[in-house]
Amino acid sequence: MSYKVAVVGATGNVGREILEILAERRFPAREVVALASRGSIGKKVSFGEQDVLSVRALDDYDFSDTDIALFSPGSAVSKIHAPRAAAAGCVVIDNTSQFRMDPEIPLVVPEVNADALRDYRKRNIIANPNCSTMQMVVALKPLHEAAKIKRVVVSTYQSVSGAGKEAMDELFEQTKSLFMNEHKNPSKFTKRIAFNVIPHIDVFMDDGSTKEEWKMVNETKKILDPNIAVAATCVRVPVFVGHSESVNLEFERPLSADEAREILSEAEGVVLYDERRDGGYATPIESAGEDGVYISRLRADPTVKHGLNLWIVSDNLRKGAALNAVQIAEELVQNYGLAPKMAH
């Protein structure tokens, strides 16, 4: 069986990554269509090493003969076009925040809660979690099964690519200008990002938290367990690709660092890189271009009854967005009976 697949937002960071991963993993696609805004019509995007796709307009695209659409165009665009595609019988896997907290729409990380896909036909839309939530729940799931997590305290160190290509450009231009003894005012961020860290991602909420922190709290509850208490502080750092997280866990039952290490060494999607020596830990540089969620600095926290500390790093564009979307599509094809509209 082969499928017609549309990639929406194909000219963006995540869209390009999705195209690369579809080719790399040899997804059974008989045709791949690149879609974006009218301003991008005719632009060329790569699909694997061989093919180049010409971008078509999303606005008037007819989804009726398309089997799967992988969306990453921004929430406002998904709000309009994802339901339109879903109504045409196309299964939408959406990377934006638009549908994540809708109770009728599954929020899925295949290594964690693939079974949530069983009701995907209810709305024909599946949501991809926030990149910082995603890497954390991949690490937490096997530990939660072993000893039940009561509370999570997480501080993130999130790369600028999470805010899009313009944010990456801003870091590059500001860094360059400082070496030239010039000053460039921030436009994408609220303060200078070069040689700085900014404890502010997305908008502020009434309780003083930011929307990014709110997402981590609520998405973790929806994906993993509604009873887990989560406290998050999300920080933008001057790194191009790769999100890092310092995570403190409190369990209901005893779980030693050695037991946790053994569990994580066999966990799906996890790479345990934890050697107690100089350089024996993962940083964003090691995670760039890789599929895995890296775990390092695993150790007991003696300040709570059953506590562990760990460091989590992953490529936010790859596993944090594009790869997860493709993995969901693979799950639908392999385990949830998604049949192509046109038999070939």
Secondary structure, DSSP 8 states (H G I E B T S, - for coil): --EEEEEETTTSHHHHHHHHHHHHTT--EEEEEEEE-GGGTT-EEEETTTEEEE-EESTT--GGG-SEEEE-S-HHHHHHHHHHHHHTT-EEEE-SSTTTT-TTS-B--HHHHGGGGGGGGGTSEEE---HHHHHHHHHHHHHHHHH-EEEEEEEEEE-GGGG-HHHHHHHHHHHHHHHTT-----SSSSS--TT--BS--S-B-TTS-BHHHHHHHHHHHHHT-TT-EEEEEEEE-S-SS-EEEEEEEEESS---HHHHHHHHHTSTTEEE---SSTT-S--HHHHTT--SEEEEEEEE-TTSTTEEEEEEEE-TTIIIIIHHHHHHHHHHHHHS----SS--
